[in-house]
Amino acid sequence: MGRITTFDGHVAFAAHQNPQNGSYSGHVVQDSFGISRSGPVDCLTVVGNHATILWHVTHSDNTAEVGQYRLFEMCDNGEPGGGVPDAFYDWMDSNTNCQEYQYCGINILKGNLVVRGP
């Protein structure tokens, strides 16, 4: 889960996988490049400090995005101020593949990402 500021906006989210039945829950709210969008989490993959989250847009300032799947990745590099900032990469419009791409990419400007695996 996390609440972060990136070079293009803000993202707040929570994503969880139920260990008993494997179902996913959570929600994403994202403001980027002046467009606000939100929707539920469809998939979560966690490997170490790296997480991939697939979600779909149910509300957006840009109606063409409603129904679109989006994917982002993040790396939890420890507590803020620990020397290495957390990183985030938004793949934006995506297919429905929730695989781990191993590309966290861009350091966040503000906030904290928390990744906990099973």
C-alpha positions as CSV (number, residue, x, y, z in Angstrom):
1,M,0.0,0.0,0.0
2,G,1.1,3.5,-0.4
3,R,0.5,7.2,-1.0
4,I,3.0,8.8,-3.2
5,T,3.8,11.8,-5.3
6,T,5.5,11.2,-8.7
7,F,6.8,13.5,-11.4
8,D,3.3,13.5,-13.0
9,G,0.9,13.5,-10.1
10,H,-0.2,11.5,-7.1
11,V,-1.2,7.8,-6.4
12,A,-2.9,6.4,-3.4
13,F,-3.7,2.7,-3.2
14,A,-4.2,-0.4,-1.1
15,A,-3.9,-4.0,-2.5
16,H,-4.2,-7.3,-0.7
17,Q,-4.4,-11.0,-1.6
18,N,-6.5,-13.3,0.6
19,P,-4.2,-16.2,1.6
20,Q,-7.2,-18.5,2.1
21,N,-8.7,-18.3,-1.4
22,G,-6.3,-16.2,-3.5
23,S,-8.8,-13.4,-4.2
24,Y,-7.7,-9.8,-4.5
25,S,-9.0,-6.7,-2.9
26,G,-8.1,-3.0,-2.9
27,H,-8.6,0.3,-4.6
28,V,-6.4,2.8,-6.6
29,V,-6.9,6.5,-6.9
30,Q,-4.5,8.2,-9.3
31,D,-4.1,11.8,-10.5
32,S,-1.7,12.1,-13.4
33,F,-1.2,14.7,-16.1
34,G,-4.3,16.5,-14.8
35,I,-6.6,13.5,-15.0
36,S,-8.2,11.8,-12.0
37,R,-9.1,8.2,-12.2
38,S,-9.9,5.4,-9.7
39,G,-11.0,1.7,-9.6
40,P,-10.6,-1.7,-7.9
41,V,-7.5,-3.9,-7.8
42,D,-7.8,-7.0,-10.1
43,C,-4.4,-8.6,-9.4
44,L,-1.3,-8.3,-7.2
45,T,2.1,-10.0,-7.7
46,V,4.7,-9.7,-4.9
47,V,8.3,-10.9,-5.2
48,G,10.6,-9.7,-2.4
49,N,10.3,-5.9,-2.2
50,H,8.7,-5.6,-5.6
51,A,5.0,-5.5,-6.4
52,T,3.0,-5.4,-9.6
53,I,-0.6,-4.2,-9.4
54,L,-3.2,-4.6,-12.1
55,W,-6.4,-2.5,-11.7
56,H,-9.3,-1.2,-13.9
57,V,-10.7,2.2,-14.2
58,T,-14.3,2.6,-13.1
59,H,-14.3,6.5,-12.7
60,S,-12.2,9.0,-14.7
61,D,-12.2,12.6,-15.8
62,N,-11.5,11.2,-19.2
63,T,-14.5,9.0,-20.0
64,A,-12.5,7.1,-22.7
65,E,-10.5,5.5,-19.9
66,V,-13.4,3.9,-18.1
67,G,-13.1,0.2,-18.4
68,Q,-9.4,0.4,-19.2
69,Y,-6.9,-1.8,-17.4
70,R,-3.9,-0.2,-15.9
71,L,-0.7,-1.6,-14.4
72,F,2.0,-0.2,-12.2
73,E,5.0,-1.5,-10.4
74,M,6.8,-0.4,-7.3
75,C,9.8,-1.2,-5.2
76,D,9.9,-0.7,-1.4
77,N,13.4,0.3,-0.6
78,G,12.9,0.9,3.1
79,E,11.7,3.7,5.2
80,P,11.8,7.3,3.9
81,G,15.2,9.0,4.6
82,G,17.0,5.6,4.5
83,G,19.2,6.6,1.6
84,V,17.5,4.9,-1.3
85,P,14.0,6.2,-2.3
86,D,11.1,3.9,-3.2
87,A,10.5,3.6,-6.9
88,F,7.4,3.4,-9.0
89,Y,6.6,2.9,-12.7
90,D,3.1,3.3,-14.3
91,W,2.7,1.1,-17.4
92,M,-0.6,3.0,-17.9
93,D,-3.1,1.4,-20.4
94,S,-2.3,-2.3,-20.1
95,N,-3.3,-5.7,-21.0
96,T,-4.6,-7.9,-18.2
97,N,-1.3,-9.6,-17.5
98,C,-0.3,-9.2,-13.9
99,Q,3.2,-10.7,-14.3
100,E,6.2,-9.2,-12.7
101,Y,8.1,-7.0,-15.1
102,Q,10.9,-6.1,-12.7
103,Y,11.0,-2.5,-13.7
104,C,10.4,-0.1,-10.9
105,G,12.0,2.7,-12.8
106,I,11.4,6.2,-11.4
107,N,12.1,7.3,-7.9
108,I,9.1,8.8,-6.1
109,L,9.3,12.4,-5.0
110,K,7.4,12.1,-1.8
111,G,5.6,9.4,0.2
112,N,6.2,5.8,1.1
113,L,5.5,2.4,-0.5
114,V,5.0,-0.7,1.6
115,V,5.4,-4.2,0.1
116,R,4.9,-7.3,2.2
117,G,4.9,-10.7,0.7
118,P,3.4,-13.9,2.1
